Structures are given as structure tokens and as C-alpha cells.
Amino acid sequence: MSKKTLAVLSLAIAVVFLLSSTACVSKKRLERVEQENAQQMAQANARIDDLTKKNETLDKGLADTQSALSGAQSENKQLASTAASLKDQLAALEGQKTELDKALAAGKETEASYQKKVRSLNGAIGNLRTKVAEMETLITAKEAEIAALQQTEASLKAAAEEQSNKLAALTADKNSLTAQLDKTVASKKSTTLILGILLGLAVILALVGFLRGRKTAA
């Protein structure tokens, strides 16, 4: 084998070794990038799942609060209607008492009859006033409950909106990360493929050089 052939062969072997080493390093880097990709995606998915669960909890809490608020407002309307009816009845009885006073003054009622009717009216009026006072107490309590529920509803809506914004931002970050990592992996794969092709060519050149060297020696 001539010195020139030996030099070419040695160079080809060196190139094969270099390309092989580079390809191995590139492959390891690709595997590391893919592992990091999987870890980062797992972390992103875990955060998204956590936010999704929190959103579901907030949505349920908001729905329950709105249902309770609707029920309280309906009850308050019924209480107000009942209170209005009692006040109408009270006004009617007080009107009857006024008419009775006029009748007594005009001599249309005897004192005994007047006192009997007045006692009955006063009893009915007293009972109605008690019921009206009870209704107004219930209405005041119900209005306080409604105000508390409205405040809770507003807080839950604000929290749900904040969580939704966080989820949207995290999803956007995940999509951006996915695109970036896909691009990196594709680039690494392209590099590995090119190095593989070059390695194959180097091996072929080394074999060609070796065979020519043997022919020359022969």
C-alpha cells in the first residue's frame, strides 16, 4: 500500500471516527431535549389540570351561590307581598275603627256596642301589627342575606375570571413551548440525519480507499 493511499485511508478513518462521535453526541443531545420536552410538558399539563380543577370548583361555588341568591330574592318578594297584604288589612281595620268613632260621635252607635266593636278591632289590629313587625324583621334579615350572597357572587366571579385568565395565559405558554420544542427537536433530528448521511459517505470513501490500496499493492 502506497503512502498516499495510506494517508487517504487514515484520513477517511479519522473522518468516520469524528462523524461517528459527533453523531453520538447529537443523538444524546436529542434524547436529552426530548426528555426535557416531556418534563416541561408534564409540568405545564399539571398546572393546567390544577387550574382547571380550581375553575370547576369556582364555577360550582358560583352556581350554588347564584341559586341561593335567586331563592333568597324569591323568598324576599313573597315576604314583601305578605307584608303588603297585612298592611292593607291593618289599614282597613284602622279605617273601620275611624268609621266606628264617627258613628259613635253621630249617635249611630251606643257606647256598649262601640266598646265591644272597638275591643274586637283593637285585638285584630294588635295581631296584625305584630305580624307586620315580624314580616319586616324577616325582610330585613333576608335583605342582609341577599346582600351577603351578592357580595359572595361578585367575589367568585372575580376569582373565576382571574383563574380563567391564568388558564388562558398558561395554555398560550404551553402552545408556545410546544412549538419551540418541536422546532428544536426537528432541528436536532435534521442535524443527526445529516451527520448520519455524512458518516455513511465517509464509510463508503474509507472502503473505496481501502480497496484501491489493496489493488495497488497487488
Residue pairs with C-beta under 8 A, 6 or more apart in sequence:
1 9
1 213
1 214
1 216
1 217
2 213
2 216
5 209
5 212
5 213
5 216
6 213
8 209
9 206
9 209
9 210
9 213
12 202
12 205
12 206
12 209
13 206
15 202
15 205
15 206
16 199
16 202
16 203
16 206
19 195
19 198
19 199
19 202
20 199
22 195
23 192
23 195
23 196
23 199
26 188
26 191
26 192
26 195
27 192
29 188
30 185
30 188
30 189
30 192
33 181
33 184
33 185
33 188
34 185
37 181
37 184
37 185
40 177
40 181
41 174
41 177
41 178
41 181
44 170
44 173
44 174
44 177
45 174
47 170
48 167
48 170
48 171
48 174
51 163
51 166
51 167
51 170
52 167
54 163
55 160
55 163
55 164
55 167
58 156
58 159
58 160
58 163
59 160
61 156
62 153
62 156
62 157
62 160
65 149
65 152
65 153
65 156
66 153
68 149
69 146
69 149
69 150
69 153
72 142
72 145
72 146
72 149
73 146
75 142
76 139
76 142
76 143
76 146
79 135
79 138
79 139
79 142
80 139
82 135
83 132
83 135
83 136
83 139
86 128
86 131
86 132
86 135
87 132
89 128
90 125
90 128
90 129
90 132
93 121
93 124
93 125
93 128
94 125
96 121
97 118
97 121
97 122
97 125
100 109
100 114
100 117
100 118
100 121
103 109
103 114
104 111
104 114
109 117
